[in-house]
Amino acid sequence: MVSLLLLIDSIIEIYIWLLIIQVALSWLITFNVLNTHNRFVYMVGDFLYRVTEPALGPIRRVLPSLGGIDISPVVLILGLWFVRNLMFELLA
C-alpha cells in the first residue's frame, strides 16, 4: 500500500511541476521572450496545454475574473497539495 501511495505522490508532484512550467512558459510567450513560431517551443507549449487544460478549465469557469490575472494554477496546486497531504494522513 505504501508503494501505491508513493507512486500517486510522485505523479502529483510531476503534475505540479508541469503546471509551474506551463505558467512560466506562458509568461515567456506573452512577453515575447519566446516565439511560438519556433517548432520546439510550440510543441512544448502544446503538450503542456493539453496536459494541464483539462484540470484548469473547470477551475477557470468557477473563479471570478480578476482583470487578466489567472490564479487557476495556484488554486489547482493548493488543491493537489491538500489531496496529497490528506492521502497520507488517511491511508498511511
Secondary structure, 3 states (H helix, E strand, C coil): CHHHHHHHHHHHHHHHHHHHHHHHHHHHHHCCCCCCCCHHHHHHHHHHHHHHHHHHHHHHHHCCCCCCCCCHHHHHHHHHHHHHHHHHHHHC
